Every structure is written in C-alpha cells, then in structure tokens.
C-alpha cells in the first residue's frame, strides 16, 4: 500500500541530473498506457529532462507523490543532502502548532 509522506517537492529531471553522482533506477518508473496493435498495454515511460520527479522528505526521489513507490534515486549521502539544500533550495517547512481560541464576545454560559 502506498505511503504518503508529510512533504515532497517536484523538480525537473534536468535539474536533478546536475548532481555529480546522480543515477536513475529506470526499472522503477511509472507505467504508461499505450495502444499496441489495437490493444491497451502498460509500458515503462521514458524519462526526459522535461519530466518532473518528487524529492521526498527523506531525500529519496520518486516518480510520483508516494514516499515508497517508484523510487528513482535513493543514494542519500551528505553530498546529496547538501546539493538539495544549496542547489535546489529544498527545505522541509516547519509547521508551528495552531492554537484555537474561543471568540472574545462569546457567551460562556454565565447568567
């Protein structure tokens, strides 16, 4: 079953390929439906520089939004993390907790 992470960001494959140790596990690309001899078949899609992949919160790159499916790159090293931060500007947002307060003029049941 797919696992949705808390955060991911899409980047063009052209930009990701700038990393000097970039490799692609093309056997994990998403499938595309194509017509072959009048029949619909699933085939591996071919990745081009214009395609977008997803950099996940754990620095793994996937071909889709799910954290654990279609993993294209998972060689997470300090160099890769540095590339993500400095070149790609990747930063996982820190969400502050939201405090919900009762509105000021609300009757609190006093008579």
Residue frames as a rotation matrix with the C-alpha (Angstrom) as fourth column:
UNK 1
0.576 0.817 0.000 0.00
0.817 -0.576 0.000 0.00
0.000 0.000 -1.000 0.00
UNK 2
0.051 -0.550 0.833 1.21
0.477 -0.720 -0.504 3.48
0.877 0.423 0.226 -0.84
UNK 3
0.133 -0.070 -0.989 2.56
0.946 -0.288 0.148 5.70
-0.295 -0.955 0.028 1.90
UNK 4
0.573 0.097 0.814 2.03
0.414 -0.891 -0.185 9.42
0.707 0.443 -0.551 1.64
UNK 5
-0.423 -0.785 -0.453 4.82
0.859 -0.188 -0.476 11.39
0.288 -0.590 0.754 3.24
UNK 6
0.235 0.479 -0.846 4.34
0.744 -0.649 -0.161 14.69
-0.626 -0.591 -0.509 5.01
UNK 7
0.543 -0.112 -0.832 6.22
-0.370 -0.922 -0.117 16.72
-0.754 0.371 -0.542 2.38
UNK 8
-0.064 -0.630 0.774 7.63
0.791 0.441 0.424 16.40
-0.608 0.639 0.470 -1.11
UNK 9
0.296 0.093 -0.951 8.53
-0.327 -0.925 -0.192 18.87
-0.897 0.367 -0.244 -3.85
UNK 10
0.759 0.061 0.648 8.62
0.532 0.515 -0.672 18.42
-0.375 0.855 0.359 -7.63
UNK 11
0.082 -0.785 -0.614 11.80
-0.400 -0.590 0.702 19.17
-0.913 0.188 -0.362 -9.58
UNK 12
0.770 0.095 -0.631 12.62
-0.637 0.174 -0.751 18.81
0.038 0.980 0.194 -13.25
UNK 13
0.853 -0.465 0.238 14.78
0.422 0.882 0.211 15.83
-0.308 -0.080 0.948 -14.04
UNK 14
0.506 -0.677 0.534 17.16
0.379 -0.382 -0.843 18.19
0.775 0.629 0.063 -15.83
UNK 15
0.398 -0.312 0.863 17.85
-0.704 -0.706 0.070 19.96
0.588 -0.635 -0.501 -12.52
UNK 16
0.823 -0.045 0.566 18.24
-0.414 0.633 0.654 16.68
-0.388 -0.772 0.503 -10.57
UNK 17
0.834 -0.500 0.235 20.69
0.546 0.680 -0.490 15.36
0.085 0.537 0.840 -13.16
UNK 18
0.565 -0.649 0.509 23.06
-0.356 -0.748 -0.560 18.22
0.745 0.135 -0.654 -12.29
UNK 19
0.684 -0.323 0.654 24.11
-0.621 0.213 0.755 16.26
-0.383 -0.922 -0.055 -9.18
UNK 20
-0.063 -0.852 -0.520 27.51
-0.990 0.119 -0.075 14.73
0.126 0.510 -0.851 -9.99
UNK 21
-0.928 -0.284 0.240 26.62
-0.331 0.926 -0.182 11.30
-0.171 -0.248 -0.953 -8.51
UNK 22
-0.020 0.998 -0.060 23.10
-0.868 -0.048 -0.494 11.11
-0.496 0.042 0.867 -9.95
UNK 23
-0.994 -0.102 -0.044 21.91
-0.111 0.853 0.510 7.65
-0.014 0.512 -0.859 -11.00
UNK 24
-0.217 0.972 -0.086 18.47
-0.976 -0.218 0.000 6.52
-0.019 0.084 0.996 -12.12
UNK 25
-0.799 0.127 0.588 16.71
-0.005 0.976 -0.217 3.29
-0.602 -0.176 -0.779 -11.31
UNK 26
-0.639 0.519 -0.567 14.69
-0.769 -0.417 0.485 3.37
0.015 0.746 0.665 -14.53
UNK 27
-0.767 0.378 -0.519 13.17
0.212 0.912 0.351 -0.03
0.606 0.159 -0.780 -13.79
UNK 28
-0.594 0.523 -0.612 11.05
0.735 0.043 -0.677 1.77
-0.328 -0.851 -0.410 -11.18
UNK 29
-0.959 0.263 -0.108 9.42
-0.284 -0.892 0.351 4.37
-0.004 0.367 0.930 -13.45
UNK 30
-0.200 0.967 0.156 5.63
-0.386 0.068 -0.920 4.65
-0.901 -0.244 0.359 -13.53
UNK 31
-0.597 0.117 0.794 3.81
0.643 0.662 0.386 2.73
-0.480 0.741 -0.470 -16.22
UNK 32
-0.548 0.474 -0.689 2.03
-0.643 -0.766 -0.016 4.42
-0.535 0.434 0.724 -19.13
UNK 33
0.145 0.673 0.725 -0.87
0.281 0.675 -0.683 3.03
-0.949 0.303 -0.091 -21.10
UNK 34
-0.532 -0.317 -0.785 -0.26
-0.659 -0.428 0.619 2.75
-0.532 0.847 0.019 -24.86
UNK 35
0.680 0.731 0.048 -2.11
-0.464 0.481 -0.744 1.27
-0.567 0.484 0.667 -27.80
UNK 36
-0.560 -0.816 -0.141 -0.18
-0.682 0.358 0.638 -1.57
-0.470 0.454 -0.757 -29.47
UNK 37
-0.952 0.218 -0.214 -1.88
-0.016 0.663 0.748 -3.45
0.305 0.716 -0.628 -32.31
UNK 38
-0.188 0.970 0.156 -5.26
-0.271 -0.204 0.941 -2.20
0.944 0.135 0.301 -31.12
UNK 39
0.453 0.297 -0.840 -4.72
0.662 0.518 0.541 -3.35
0.596 -0.802 0.038 -27.53
UNK 40
0.627 -0.226 0.745 -4.03
-0.528 -0.827 0.193 -1.19
0.573 -0.514 -0.638 -24.49
UNK 41
0.457 -0.575 -0.679 -0.80
0.667 0.727 -0.167 -2.23
0.589 -0.376 0.715 -22.77
UNK 42
0.969 -0.232 -0.081 1.26
-0.090 -0.643 0.760 -0.86
-0.229 -0.730 -0.644 -19.88
UNK 43
0.454 -0.879 0.147 4.82
0.652 0.216 -0.726 0.15
0.607 0.426 0.671 -20.70
UNK 44
0.072 -0.545 -0.835 7.59
0.859 -0.392 0.330 1.86
-0.508 -0.741 0.440 -18.75
UNK 45
0.975 0.213 0.069 7.68
0.220 -0.850 -0.478 5.54
-0.043 0.481 -0.876 -19.52
UNK 46
0.114 -0.967 0.229 10.93
0.902 0.004 -0.431 7.05
0.416 0.256 0.873 -20.75
UNK 47
0.529 0.013 -0.848 12.34
0.616 -0.694 0.373 9.80
-0.584 -0.720 -0.376 -18.57
UNK 48
0.194 -0.457 0.868 13.42
0.760 -0.490 -0.428 13.03
0.620 0.743 0.252 -20.25
UNK 49
-0.808 -0.579 -0.106 14.90
0.535 -0.646 -0.545 16.26
0.247 -0.497 0.832 -18.92
UNK 50
-0.628 0.627 0.461 11.41
-0.415 -0.771 0.483 17.80
0.658 0.112 0.744 -19.12
UNK 51
0.181 0.695 -0.695 9.85
0.357 0.612 0.705 15.27
0.916 -0.376 -0.138 -16.71
UNK 52
-0.031 -0.114 0.993 9.25
-0.806 -0.585 -0.092 16.10
0.592 -0.803 -0.074 -13.07
UNK 53
-0.106 -0.060 -0.993 10.16
0.450 0.887 -0.102 13.82
0.887 -0.457 -0.067 -10.18
UNK 54
0.728 0.509 0.460 9.46
-0.204 -0.480 0.853 14.25
0.655 -0.715 -0.246 -6.49
UNK 55
-0.520 -0.854 -0.025 12.09
-0.059 0.065 -0.996 14.89
0.852 -0.517 -0.085 -3.84
UNK 56
0.461 0.748 -0.477 10.67
0.355 0.337 0.872 13.39
0.813 -0.571 -0.110 -0.67
UNK 57
0.798 -0.067 0.598 11.19
-0.514 -0.594 0.619 14.49
0.314 -0.802 -0.509 2.94
UNK 58
0.728 -0.556 0.400 13.72
0.038 0.616 0.787 11.64
-0.684 -0.558 0.470 3.37
UNK 59
0.034 -0.714 -0.699 15.71
-0.706 -0.512 0.489 12.88
-0.707 0.477 -0.522 0.30
UNK 60
-0.530 -0.056 0.846 14.66
0.435 0.838 0.328 9.93
-0.728 0.542 -0.420 -1.86
UNK 61
-0.593 0.310 -0.743 13.46
-0.702 -0.652 0.288 10.83
-0.395 0.692 0.604 -5.37
UNK 62
-0.445 0.548 0.708 10.30
0.344 0.835 -0.429 9.17
-0.827 0.053 -0.560 -6.69
UNK 63
-0.968 0.249 0.036 8.31
-0.030 -0.253 0.967 9.10
0.250 0.935 0.252 -9.90
UNK 64
0.047 0.995 -0.091 5.08
0.358 0.068 0.931 10.08
0.932 -0.076 -0.353 -8.17
UNK 65
0.100 0.071 0.992 3.97
-0.599 -0.792 0.118 11.59
0.794 -0.606 -0.037 -4.90
UNK 66
0.945 0.324 -0.041 4.14
-0.170 0.597 0.784 8.48
0.278 -0.734 0.620 -2.75
UNK 67
0.471 -0.776 0.419 7.09
-0.852 -0.277 0.444 8.05
-0.228 -0.567 -0.792 -0.40
UNK 68
-0.169 -0.534 0.828 7.68
-0.468 0.783 0.410 4.36
-0.867 -0.319 -0.382 -1.02
UNK 69
0.506 0.389 0.770 6.74
0.463 0.630 -0.623 3.76
-0.728 0.672 0.139 -4.67
UNK 70
0.819 -0.171 0.548 8.53
0.516 -0.198 -0.833 4.25
0.251 0.965 -0.073 -7.99
UNK 71
0.670 -0.651 -0.356 11.87
0.023 -0.462 0.887 5.06
-0.742 -0.603 -0.295 -6.32
UNK 72
0.928 -0.332 0.168 14.25
0.144 -0.094 -0.985 6.50
0.343 0.939 -0.039 -8.92
UNK 73
-0.065 -0.969 0.236 17.11
-0.068 -0.232 -0.970 7.69
0.996 -0.079 -0.051 -6.70
UNK 74
0.914 0.406 0.003 17.86
-0.041 0.084 0.996 6.63
0.404 -0.910 0.094 -3.13
UNK 75
0.104 -0.952 -0.287 21.60
0.828 0.243 -0.506 7.16
0.551 -0.185 0.813 -2.71
UNK 76
0.861 0.321 0.396 21.12
0.059 -0.834 0.549 9.58
0.506 -0.449 -0.736 0.18
UNK 77
0.026 -0.932 -0.361 24.53
0.946 0.139 -0.292 10.89
0.322 -0.334 0.886 1.18
UNK 78
0.102 -0.061 -0.993 25.70
0.601 -0.791 0.110 14.10
-0.792 -0.608 -0.044 2.87
UNK 79
-0.881 -0.457 -0.121 26.71
0.159 -0.528 0.834 15.36
-0.445 0.716 0.539 -0.60
UNK 80
-0.561 0.757 0.336 23.21
0.641 0.140 0.755 14.71
0.524 0.639 -0.563 -1.95
UNK 81
0.313 0.685 -0.658 21.58
0.942 -0.312 0.123 16.47
-0.121 -0.658 -0.743 1.00
UNK 82
-0.290 -0.510 -0.810 23.91
0.359 -0.843 0.401 19.44
-0.887 -0.175 0.428 0.51
UNK 83
-0.961 -0.008 0.278 23.03
0.274 -0.196 0.941 19.57
0.047 0.980 0.191 -3.22
UNK 84
-0.144 0.989 0.022 19.34
0.881 0.118 0.459 19.51
0.451 0.086 -0.888 -2.33
UNK 85
0.367 0.276 -0.888 19.71
0.789 -0.598 0.140 22.36
-0.493 -0.752 -0.438 0.14
UNK 86
-0.266 -0.602 -0.753 22.14
0.159 -0.798 0.582 24.60
-0.951 0.035 0.308 -1.74
UNK 87
-0.985 -0.173 0.001 21.40
0.022 -0.115 0.993 23.99
-0.172 0.978 0.117 -5.42
UNK 88
-0.531 0.844 0.070 17.74
0.599 0.316 0.736 23.00
0.600 0.433 -0.673 -5.31
UNK 89
-0.699 0.256 0.668 16.79
-0.520 -0.823 -0.229 25.16
0.491 -0.507 0.708 -2.33
UNK 90
0.048 0.723 -0.689 14.97
0.125 0.680 0.722 22.19
0.991 -0.121 -0.058 -0.79
UNK 91
-0.897 -0.228 0.378 13.81
-0.325 -0.236 -0.916 22.84
0.298 -0.945 0.138 2.74
UNK 92
-0.384 0.778 -0.496 11.20
0.689 0.600 0.408 20.96
0.615 -0.185 -0.766 4.69
UNK 93
-0.167 0.367 0.915 8.81
-0.323 -0.897 0.301 23.51
0.931 -0.246 0.269 6.20
UNK 94
-0.885 -0.027 -0.465 8.36
0.431 0.335 -0.838 23.64
0.178 -0.942 -0.285 9.95
UNK 95
-0.114 0.935 0.336 4.72
0.131 -0.321 0.938 23.98
0.985 0.151 -0.085 10.75
UNK 96
-0.923 -0.144 0.358 4.01
-0.297 -0.325 -0.898 25.71
0.245 -0.935 0.257 14.03
UNK 97
-0.604 0.755 -0.255 1.09
0.796 0.586 -0.149 24.35
0.037 -0.293 -0.955 16.03
UNK 98
-0.555 0.530 0.641 -2.05
-0.084 -0.802 0.592 26.43
0.828 0.275 0.490 15.75
UNK 99
-0.890 0.302 -0.343 -3.84
0.392 0.119 -0.912 27.42
-0.235 -0.946 -0.224 18.96
UNK 100
-0.391 0.847 0.359 -7.59
0.369 -0.213 0.905 27.74
0.843 0.486 -0.229 18.61
UNK 101
-0.963 0.087 -0.254 -9.22
0.200 -0.399 -0.895 30.20
-0.179 -0.913 0.367 20.99
UNK 102
-0.034 0.999 0.023 -12.88
0.968 0.038 -0.247 30.97
-0.248 0.014 -0.969 21.66
UNK 103
-0.204 0.006 0.979 -14.03
0.564 -0.816 0.123 34.22
0.800 0.577 0.163 20.11
UNK 104
-0.922 -0.385 0.049 -13.94
0.199 -0.577 -0.792 37.22
0.334 -0.720 0.608 22.50
UNK 105
-0.629 0.711 0.315 -17.64
-0.757 -0.652 -0.042 38.11
0.175 -0.265 0.948 22.60
UNK 106
-0.318 0.517 -0.794 -18.96
-0.107 0.813 0.572 34.59
0.942 0.268 -0.203 23.05
UNK 107
0.309 0.529 0.790 -21.32
-0.897 -0.115 0.428 33.90
0.317 -0.841 0.439 25.97
UNK 108
-0.616 -0.661 -0.429 -19.71
-0.443 0.741 -0.504 31.26
0.651 -0.120 -0.749 28.14
UNK 109
-0.165 0.658 -0.734 -22.93
0.430 0.718 0.547 30.14
0.888 -0.225 -0.402 29.84
UNK 110
-0.853 -0.122 -0.508 -22.93
0.519 -0.311 -0.796 32.68
-0.061 -0.943 0.328 32.70
UNK 111
0.075 0.946 0.316 -26.20
0.810 -0.243 0.534 34.31
0.582 0.216 -0.784 33.73
